[in-house]
Amino acid sequence: MGSAEQWVTIAAVLLGALTTHLTTYAMERQRKKHELVTRWDSKKLEAYEGYVDSVRSCIFLAVHLYECREGLRDRDKPDPELLAEMSEAGRIRGRAFERIMLLAGDDVVEAAHELNAVALQVDWQANGKVEGTLEEWRARNRATFRAINGFHESARVDLGVDGRVSGENHPERDLLLPGARREGDSSNA
C-alpha cells in the first residue's frame, strides 16, 4: 500500500470520526433542547392549573358570601370571616397570576388579564363594592366562566394541545344557577 493510499485511508477515518462527532453533538443538543421544552411545558401546565384553581376558589367563596348576604343560603359564617377567606384566596390568585406572567406566552397572559378583570367584578359585587341585581350577578359569573374557557383555549395552544374547549363541538354552556333561564327557555325553573 503506497503512501497516497495511506493518506486517503487516514483522511477517510478522520472524516468518519468528524462526522460521527458532529452527528452526536447535534443529537445531544436536540435532546437537551427537547428536555428543556418539556421541563418548561411541565412548569407552565402547573402554573395554568394553579391559576385556574385559584380563580375558581375565589369565585366559589364570592358565591358563598353573595348568597349569604342576599338570603339565598343559610348563613354559616359571619361576613368578616367570609371576607377574610376571600382576601386570602385573592392573595393566592395574585401569586398564581404572577407565575402566569413569568411563564406564559403573550396570548395566555392576555387571557389571564381578561379573566382577572371579570373575576374581580364577581368579587366586588359579592363583597358590596359594586351594586347589582341578581341578573347582573349571574351575567358576571357567566362572563367569568367564559373567560376561564378563553384562558383554557390560550393555554392549550401555548402547550401544543390539540382540540378546543369551545366552538361547534362544544356549544356554550350557561351557568346552572337556580332560577337561571337559557335563551329560548320560557320556564321559570
C-alpha positions in Angstrom: 0.0 0.0 0.0 1.5 3.3 -1.1 1.7 6.5 0.9 -1.1 8.1 -1.2 -3.4 5.2 -0.3 -2.4 5.6 3.4 -3.2 9.3 3.3 -6.6 8.6 1.7 -7.3 6.0 4.4 -6.3 8.4 7.2 -8.4 11.2 5.7 -11.4 8.8 5.4 -11.0 7.8 9.1 -10.7 11.4 10.2 -13.7 12.4 8.1 -15.7 9.5 9.6 -14.7 10.5 13.1 -15.6 14.1 12.5 -19.0 13.2 11.0 -19.7 10.9 14.0 -18.7 13.6 16.4 -20.9 16.3 14.7 -23.9 13.9 14.4 -23.6 13.0 18.1 -23.2 16.7 19.1 -26.3 17.7 17.1 -28.4 14.8 18.5 -27.3 15.6 22.1 -28.1 19.3 21.6 -31.6 18.4 20.2 -32.2 16.1 23.2 -31.2 18.8 25.7 -33.4 21.3 23.8 -36.4 18.8 24.0 -35.8 18.3 27.7 -35.8 22.0 28.3 -39.0 22.5 26.4 -40.6 19.6 28.2 -39.5 21.0 31.5 -40.9 24.4 30.8 -44.2 22.9 29.4 -44.5 21.0 32.7 -44.0 24.2 34.7 -46.5 26.0 32.5 -49.1 23.3 33.0 -48.6 23.5 36.8 -48.9 27.3 36.6 -52.0 27.2 34.4 -53.7 24.6 36.7 -52.9 26.5 39.8 -54.1 29.8 38.4 -57.5 28.4 37.2 -57.9 26.6 40.5 -57.2 29.8 42.5 -59.7 31.8 40.3 -62.4 29.1 40.8 -61.7 29.1 44.6 -62.3 32.9 44.6 -65.5 32.5 42.7 -66.9 29.9 45.0 -66.1 32.0 48.0 -67.7 35.0 46.4 -70.8 33.0 45.6 -71.0 31.8 49.2 -70.7 35.4 50.5 -73.2 36.7 48.0 -75.8 34.0 48.7 -75.5 34.6 52.4 -75.8 38.4 52.0 -78.8 38.0 49.7 -80.6 35.4 51.9 -80.3 32.7 49.2 -78.4 30.5 51.6 -78.3 30.0 55.4 -75.5 31.9 56.9 -72.9 29.5 58.3 -70.2 32.1 59.0 -70.1 35.8 59.8 -69.3 38.3 56.9 -65.9 39.2 58.4 -64.8 35.6 58.3 -66.0 35.1 54.7 -64.3 38.3 53.7 -61.1 37.2 55.3 -61.3 33.9 53.4 -61.9 35.8 50.2 -59.0 38.1 50.9 -56.7 35.1 51.4 -58.0 33.4 48.2 -57.4 36.7 46.3 -53.8 36.8 47.6 -53.3 33.2 46.3 -54.9 34.1 43.0 -52.5 37.0 42.7 -49.5 34.8 43.3 -50.7 32.3 40.7 -51.2 35.1 38.3 -47.6 36.2 38.8 -46.5 32.7 37.7 -48.5 33.1 34.5 -46.7 36.4 33.9 -43.4 34.6 34.3 -44.0 31.5 32.2 -46.8 32.0 29.7 -46.9 33.2 26.1 -48.4 36.5 25.2 -51.9 35.2 24.4 -52.1 33.3 27.7 -51.0 36.5 29.6 -53.7 38.5 27.8 -56.3 35.8 28.6 -55.3 35.9 32.2 -55.6 39.7 32.4 -59.1 39.4 30.9 -60.0 36.7 33.4 -58.7 38.7 36.3 -60.8 41.7 35.3 -64.1 39.8 35.0 -63.4 37.7 38.2 -62.8 40.9 40.2 -66.3 42.1 39.2 -67.7 38.9 40.8 -65.7 39.6 44.0 -66.7 43.2 44.1 -70.4 42.5 43.8 -70.2 39.8 46.4 -68.5 42.0 49.0 -70.7 45.0 48.2 -68.1 47.2 46.5 -70.3 47.2 43.4 -74.1 47.1 43.4 -76.1 44.9 41.1 -79.2 42.8 40.6 -79.3 39.1 40.8 -79.4 39.0 36.9 -76.3 41.2 36.8 -74.6 38.8 39.3 -75.4 35.9 37.1 -74.1 37.7 34.0 -70.9 38.5 35.8 -70.5 34.8 36.7 -71.2 33.7 33.1 -68.6 36.2 31.8 -66.1 34.8 34.3 -66.6 31.2 33.2 -66.4 32.3 29.5 -63.1 34.0 30.4 -61.9 30.8 32.0 -62.7 28.9 28.8 -60.8 31.6 26.9 -57.9 31.1 29.2 -58.1 27.3 28.7 -58.1 27.9 24.9 -55.0 30.1 25.0 -53.2 27.7 27.4 -53.9 24.7 25.2 -52.5 26.5 22.2 -49.4 27.5 24.2 -48.9 23.9 25.3 -49.5 22.5 21.8 -52.6 20.5 22.9 -54.9 19.6 20.0 -58.6 20.3 20.1 -60.7 23.1 21.7 -62.9 23.5 24.7 -65.4 25.7 22.9 -66.8 26.0 19.4 -69.1 23.9 17.3 -68.2 20.6 19.1 -68.7 22.3 22.5 -71.6 24.7 22.5 -71.5 27.5 25.0 -73.0 26.3 28.3 -74.8 28.5 30.6 -74.0 28.6 34.3 -76.5 26.3 36.1 -77.8 28.7 38.7 -81.1 28.3 40.5 -83.7 30.2 38.5 -81.4 30.9 35.6 -83.0 30.6 32.2 -81.4 29.6 29.0 -82.1 31.5 25.8 -85.4 30.3 24.4 -86.5 28.7 27.7 -89.8 30.0 28.9 -89.9 28.1 32.2 -89.3 29.8 35.5 -87.3 27.0 36.9 
